[in-house]
Amino acid sequence: MTELQPDADRLSAPDLPLLRLKPHEERRLQAGHLWIFSNEVDVATTPLTAFTPGQCVQVRCSRGRFLGYAYVNPQTLIAARLLGRDPAHPPGRPLLAHRLKVALSLRERLYSQPFYRLVFGESDLLPGLIVDRYGDTCVVQVGTAGMEAMKAEILDALERVVKPANVLWKNDSASRGLEGLASYVETAVGTVPEQVDIMEGGVTFRVPLAAGQKTGWFFDQRDNRAAVARLATGSRVLDIFSYAGSFGLQAARAGASGVLCVDSSSAALAAAEASAAASGLAVNTRKGDGFDTLAALAAEKERFDIVVIDPPAFIKRKKDHAKGLAAYRKLNQQAMRLVARDGFLVTCSCSYHLAAEELTDAVQRSARHLDRLAQVVEFRGQAPDHPVHPAIAETRYLKTLICRITGD
């Protein structure tokens, strides 16, 4: 791999403003974390109000030792995020290109085709940046003021390393508001297609980009969809919160006897139907709220051999934990009512603030309430193009349990 070379045109450590930490507040950074919280900054000597959102700084401990380069947002609880620890390589195009090359080398070892999450924020040492790759099209999501300030450098690095024909800024996530950033979706390079085709599990998925959810496709569930498909032969499958039908269509391709995809979005269901048609598969769709549809199906005495529930995050912030946990418990109980004897419940959570043990407990509570037995067959997580940074627990967010449900 090409070594990162210093850039004579970029600022060196002495040229960047200083952010100094309070005594002993460098320990988490030394353990590998990338975040600096506002209460860790020595505001007496380096007041946060002196910085503009997105400004790059050099970070030093209370004794003056260099800790790394970061970008700052004085308006947020996470006041700074580390970009690099080598004083010879400050933030800029060369550093971003190097990070992209390292990220690309992993994905090219994992996948034979260029369809994957290319950059996963902190795990690829690019905090606040997400890049999904769809062949010659890249969808980029910027979540922080620091990355917003480096958009030109990000685009240049992408063009150097990946050479995409099309690049879409998909900057419409709610989290941008916390950073004081506006929401927008716009083309940066080329002509971004309305949809792209992805081959996964023998299915041709028609994936909407600009009009799709998040960055268009949920690559993080790739391996979990394959695991469910292995159970699907001859099974009747219910895919709740189906989006574009990723679980359901792969089950149909694997020989499911029937598939029902449920989502509240007409556009998502239209994408599922288009994908089914492109792959010669037969699936049914039903528009509706997940909770309401589960209740209606129970009233209709419906039963399924496999029920998949892959809801949006119910706990986006720590303060939402109690309400979100109650929602996960209710959802799992409703879903389990529809699982036929010796069938499977596949339950997912993308909420970092929901512990895996809490999701398991929600399954067990549901089983006891319904006088059934739940057996967890597999504990699963995110696909490897979403690598986990061992020092940053937040990068391990996806939980998927495959559970066999016995009894009535």
N, C-alpha and C positions, 0 to 999 in steps of 0.2 A: 504494500500500500504506500502511496506517495506521502512523504513526510510533510507536515505543515511548515511552510517557510515564512519567516517574518516579512511583513509588508512595510517597506520604507515610507509609504505614503500615509500610514495610519498613525494615530497617536500612540505614544509610549506611556508607560505607567505614570511618570512624573507629570505628563501633560493632562491627565484626566483628573477631575475633581475627586476629593477624598471622601469616603464614607467610613467613619470609624465606629467600631463596636464597643460596647461596654465591656468591662473586665469579665473574662471567662465565657463570653457569649459566642466565642468562635468554635466551641467544642463540637457543636452539631455540624458545622461546615467541615471541620476536620474529619468527622466521621463519614463524610461523603454527601451530606444533604446540600441542596442548592438554594434554599430559601432563607431569607433574613426577615424576621418580623420587626415591626416598627418599635416594639418595646426592647429590642436588642441593640438599637442604634444609640450611640452616644450623641444625643441631640444637643448637648451643651457645647461640644466642639464642632460637630457637623450636623447642624439642624436640617431636618428633612424638608422644611419649608424653603430651603435654599435651592432645592433641585426641581427641575421640571419633569413631568411624567415622561418616562422613556429614556431619560438621560443616562449615558454610560458613566460609570464611576470605577475607581479602584477601591477595593475593600481592604481595610487593615484592622488588625486587632488593637486592643487598648495599648499594647506595648509597641505598636508601630510596624509589626511584621505584616508583609504583604500576604493576603489570603486569596485574592483573585479579582477578576473583573466581573462586574454585574451591571444590570440596568435597574433603574429606580422608578418607583411610583409612590410619591409621598402621600397619596390619597387612599392607599389600600393597606389592609392589615399586613399582607406580605409586601414589605416595603422595597425589597430588592431580590433579584434572582440571579444567581451566579451563572456566568457564561463560560468562564475558563479560569484556570489556576496558574497558567504559565505566564510570567510577566513579559515574555518575549512575544506573546501572541494575543494582542488586544482584540476586542470585538471589531468585526469588519468582514468584508467579502472573503478574504482567505480563510478565516476561522469558520465561517458559515459553510463554505465549499468543502472544507476538510470534514466538518461534522456530517455533511450530506454524503460524502464518499464513504465514511465509516458506516453510516446507516444503510446505504445502498449495498455495501458488501455483505451485510447480514441478510438482507432480503433476497439478494440474488443466490445466496446459498440455500435459503429456505424454499424458494419458489422458482419454478421453471418459466413462468409467464409473469409479465410486469403488471400484476394486479395485486396490490397490497397497500398497507399503511407504510409509507416510506419513512415518515418521521413521527415519533410518538413523544413529543414534548420533552419533559425532564429525563425520560429514559434514554433519549438520544442526545442528552446534554444541550437541548435547544428548548428551554422552558418557554411555554406559551405558544409553541408552534406545532401544528398538525399538518401533515401532507399525506394525502391519499393519491395513489397512482393508478390510473386506468389506461394502460397502454401508453399512447402518446399524449394523454391528457392528465394534468395534475390539478387536484382541487386542494387549495391551501386555506387553512383556517388559522387566523391570528387571534389570540385570546388576551394579549397583554399590551400595555402601552409601549413596553420596550421593543417587542417584536413589530408593532405598528410603525415605530420610528425607523425600523430597519427594513421596511418593505422593499425598497429598491435593491438593497444588498441581498435580500432573500431571493428575489426574482433573478438577479444576476447569477447567484450561486446555483440556482436550479437550472438555468440555461447552460451553465458551464458543465455541470455534473450529469444531469439527466437529459438535457436537450429536448424538452417537451414541445410539441407543436402547439399545444393549447394550455393555458393556465387560467383557472378560475379562482378569484378571491371569494370564499364562502364565509364572509364575516358577519353572520347574523345570529350568533349564539347569545343567549341572555346574559352570560357571564361577562360579556364585553361592557355591559352597563356598569358593573362594579369597578371597572378600570377607567371609567369616564370616556369610553369609546363609542362612536356611533355604529349603527348596524347597517350593513350594506352587502350586496352581492354584485360583483362586476367582473367582466373579463379583463385579464391583464395581458394575455398573449393569444394570438390566433383567433379562431372561431370555435368556441366551446359548444359541443353538440348538446342538444336537449337531453339526450340519453345515450348511454353506452351499453354495449353487450358484454356481460361477464359470464364465462363458463365456470361453473362450480358444481361438482357432484353430478356431472352429466346433464346439467340444466343450463339453458341459455337464459340468463336473467337480463331483462331490459331495465336498466337502472337510471332513474332521473338524477340529474346533477344539480343544476341551479334551483330547480323546483323540488328537489328531494329533501329528505330529512338529514340534518347535520351535513356530512360531507358526501352523502349519496348512498353509501353502502356500509353495512356493519361488518367489516372484515374481522372484527374481534370474535364473532361467533362462528367463524368458518369451521373449525374443528368440531365444535359442538353440534353443528348441523349435520356433519358427517356421522357423528356418533348416534344421533337420533335416527338418521336414515338407515343405519344398520339394524335397527329394531322394527322398521316400518313394514316389512313385507307382510301382506295380508291383513294389515291393521287399518282400523278406521282412526283418522288423525284429526285433531282439532288444534289449530294454530291461532292462539289469541294474541292480540297486539302484533299482528302478522307483518305489518308494513308491506313490503313487496312480495311476501309469501316465501321467504327464504327457507324456513323450516318445512313448511307444508309442501312446497314444490319438490324439494329434495326427497321428502317422504314418498310423494307420488312417483317420482322417478325410480325409487327403490322398490316399488310394487305395492304401495298402500292400496287397500281396497276402496278407500274414499278419503277425501281431504276437504276440510272446511276451514277457510282463512277468514279471520274476523279482524277488522280494523275500523277506527272511527274516520279514517281518511278515504274519501272516494278516489283520490288520485293514487294512493298507495294500492288500493285494491285493483284499480285499472292497470297499474304496473304489474301486479301479480297475474292478472288475466292475460296481459300481453306476453308475459314470460311463459305462461303455461301454453299459450297458442304457439309461440316460437319453438317450444320443445315438444309439441305434440302430446301434452298432458291434459288430463281432465281434473279440474278442481272447482269447488264451489266457493263463493265468497259471500260475505254477509257484513253489511255496514252497521256499526254500532259501537257504543261504549263497551269496553271489556267487561266491567263488572255487571252492567245491565244485561249483556248478552249471555254471560254465564248463568245469571239468574233465570233468564228466559229459557235457555236450553235445559236447565234443571226442571223447570216447570213443564217442559215438553217431554220429560222422561228420556232425554237423549243420553246415550252413553258412548264413550270412545275408548279405544284401546290405548291411545297415546294422546295426552293433553299437554300442549306446550304453552307456557305463559312467559312471555318475554316483554315485560312492561317497561315504560320509561322510568327514569329514576324517581322514586317517591321521596327520597331523602337527599336533596341537593345541598342542604346546609345542616350543620350539626343541630341547630335549633329546631329543625323539622323532624328530628329522630322519632319522637313519641308518636306523632301523627302518621309518619311514614311507616313505622313498624306495624301499627294497627292496620294500615292498608295492605301491607304484605301478608299479614295473618288472614285478613278477610279474603284476599284474592286466592291464597292457597287453599283455604277451606272451600270456597266456591268451586274452584277447579277440581279438587279431589272428589267432589260429589259426582262429577261427570265421568270419572275414570272407571271403566269396567273392571270386573274381577280379574286380578292378575295383570292389570294394565300398568301403564307407566305415566307418571307425572314428571314433566320436565319443567323445573322452576328456575327462573333466572332473576338476577338483580345486578344492575349496573351502578347501584348506589354504593360508593366507597364507605359511607357512614353506616351501612348495614353490614355487620360482621357475618362471616360465613356461619358461625354458630347460631346467630339469630335467624338466619334463613332456614337452617336445619331445624331449629326449634319451632318455627312457624309450620313446617311440614309435620312435625311430631304432634303439635297441638291440634292440627287439623285432623290427623289420623285418630287421635284419642277422642275428639269430639264426635267423629263419625263412626267410632267403634271399628276402626280398620287398622291394619298394620302397614306401616311404611318402611321399606327397606331401601336405604340409599345405596344404589349400585355403583354410581360414579360421582366423585367430586371433581368438577372441572372448572377451568378458568378461561382467560383470554388466549387468543391465538398468539404464536410467537412473534408475529410482526408488531405486537404490542408488548415488548419486553418489559419486565419489572426491574426497576432500579432498587437494589436491596436496601439502600438507605432511605428510600422515600416510599413509605407504605401506601401513599395515595395512588401510586402507579399500578398497584394490584387492586383492581376495582371490581372486575367481573366475577360473579359467582354463578355457576350452573350446576344444579343437582339433578341427576337422573334417578328417579325413585320408583321402585316397584310397589304397587298398592294391592294388597290382598284383602279379601273379605268384602262384604257389601256395606 
